[in-house]
């Protein structure tokens, strides 16, 4: 967790750790990187257009790409990667996200205390692992530019019987642990270069217009968002029956069965869900959950100081029980030019989300994922340069 004083002068910023740190979800706080030079990014020349491959279906030409309009729903890492790959090859991309910015669970949460002190938490994805070669090509480009780095901090689990922390490395295999190095998660922001991003917009309706072979999108409040040749949906809630419980309307797109996932214990989660329901929890409900979780943390017997800040967060779309994308790692319906991507299509991880976004982009271009992956590394390695602000 980082603490930044409100009266900070301009210039290189410094961060100090708070004497007492705690989060209700017991997530690790992020190491300080604020004294590093800021990273900026510029787009390079477009990549060469994909070529027709013998024995394969025709791929999208450069001219066709420039005339193609794609809507990407969801600004998490899956949507950001997919959008950036499409934009880098000349496609006009508009990204919609109901949040305040890009990143999804990879974004930091910022909270301001009464005295103006800003606290920052990596509460969604404090680290991620990479084992897939396709994803490794993207991550290597990020790493070369200082956007991600190998996780060096301790990673352990608490043995309650022994009353101490033990090394968790043996449970994680040989995968390299990495975490986003920039405090503002530049990685996700860079993915949106060349993309028209519209935040604070929730998709309320999606209509396939058969005679125009395009999609018509509107927001939850009924605003017309335009027509698009393709749609990439990366928010599982638009395809979930739970959407009706949240908005009072049917989901814009029904694609899979909704499955509840209990993060703590089934008994505790059931009690909370029964009391709160599928709607967004109230502040009082979240405060109660945070207090109960902290009491359980105290029960470990560790010498735990009283936290200076404590808050529970409930994720609306996380921890899918079953991947719905199969071997493709995404769901693709060519007849209506619709791709569904996200960790719920591949695996419940950052790597799964990145891979699914890549596969969705490859489907739109009509290329096999192996052919498309050959150009991915250059997309992320050549499109961005690093330098001071």
Number of C-alpha atoms within 10 A of each C-alpha: 22 23 16 19 14 11 8 10 8 6 7 11 13 15 15 12 14 14 8 12 18 21 21 22 18 13 15 19 19 21 18 17 15 17 11 14 13 14 17 13 16 14 15 13 11 14 16 10 14 18 13 14 12 7 6 10 11 14 20 19 16 18 11 12 20 14 13 17 17 26 26 28 27 32 31 26 31 31 36 32 27 28 34 25 26 25 24 24 21 21 23 20 26 21 24 25 24 18 16 12 17 29 25 23 19 23 25 21 14 11 14 14 10 7 8 12 14 16 20 18 20 24 22 19 17 19 21 17 19 19 11 12 11 20 21 17 20 21 23 17 21 21 19 12 17 17 22 21 20 15 17 10 10 10 14 13 12 13 11 12 7 8 11 13 12 13 11 13 13 7 8 11 8 11 12 13 16 18 22 26 23 20 18 16 19 23 25 25 17 24 27 25 19 20 20 16 21 19 16 11 21 18 23 20 21 18 13 17 12 10 6 9 14 20 21 17 22 19 16 15 11 11 13 12 17 10 21 21 18 21 26 26 26 31 26 26 19 24 20 21 20 22 22 16 15 16 12 9 14 18 22 21 18 14 15 11 12 15 13 14 13 14 10 9 9 11 9 12 15 14 11 16 14 9 11 14 13 14 14 14 16 9 11 9 14 19 17 14 20 19 15 13 18 21 12 11 15 14 11 15 11 11 7 14 11 12 14 12 14 15 17 18 16 11 10 14 14 17 17 20 14 15 17 22 19 11 10 17 25 27 24 19 10 12 8 16 19 23 23 28 35 36 31 26 26 26 21 17 20 22 24 25 29 25 32 33 33 31 28 31 25 21 22 21 20 17 22 16 17 11 13 20 21 12 15 19 20 14 23 23 19 15 20 20 14 15 12 9 8
